[in-house]
Every structure is written in structure tokens, then in C-alpha cells.
Amino acid sequence: MANRYLKKVSERVAPPGLEIRLLRLMPRAMLIGTLVPASIALGARLLIRNGHPADVAKDILTIDIFAFALLVTSWTAILTVGIGAVVVFIMKGPAYEADPYPIPHNERNRL
């Protein structure tokens, strides 16, 4: 039934390029993009100990906000690049022809 609606125009498939390398690097990039902000937040808790408790809490909270912003920014950038790589990967596949749609004003449809 799929052949009735989608016919391959050609078997042409472009060779994989940068998009495959980017897709393979995504898990590592997500791990690094998660561990770096987490280590910054953990390091702040381990290193900031001197001073008034309210000042220490304020400093840790400021670093936590920075770490969270860094985490969200890195995930957004990595996923955006990943979506682009998937789109390029799909576009390099074989071409398909969709179901025909008769155009009313076409010359071939006139009697």
C-alpha cells in the first residue's frame, strides 16, 4: 500500500558527511554539557565556606543560577544542532513522489 502513495523517484542517496559525525558526538556533548555546570555548582558548595552564612548562601545561589543557565543553554544548542543534523540526514536520502493531484486548470486535463 505504501508503494501506491509514495514512489521512489530515484535510488540516489548522497554519502553521509558532517551530520553523521555530529549525531555520533551528541551523547558525549550532552554528557559534557551536563557535567560541567553540575561540577561548577558542586565546586561552589565545596569551596565557598568562609563568611557569614547568609553571604555564603547568596553566593552559592548565584552560582547555581549561573550553572542552571549554562546547562539550559548548552542543551538547547546541542539539541538544535542535532535537529539540523537529522534534517540533513533525511534530506540526503532517496527522493519520493507523492500521490498525484489533478490540477483543474492544467492543459492536460482539458477535453
Protein Blocks (a to p, Z undefined) as FASTA:
>chain_A
ZZmmmccfbfcdcdddfkmmmmmmmmmmmmmmmmmmmmmmmmmmmmmmgdcfklmmmmmm
mmmmmmmmmmmmmmmmmmmmmmmmmmmmmmmmccddddddddfkbmklpZZ
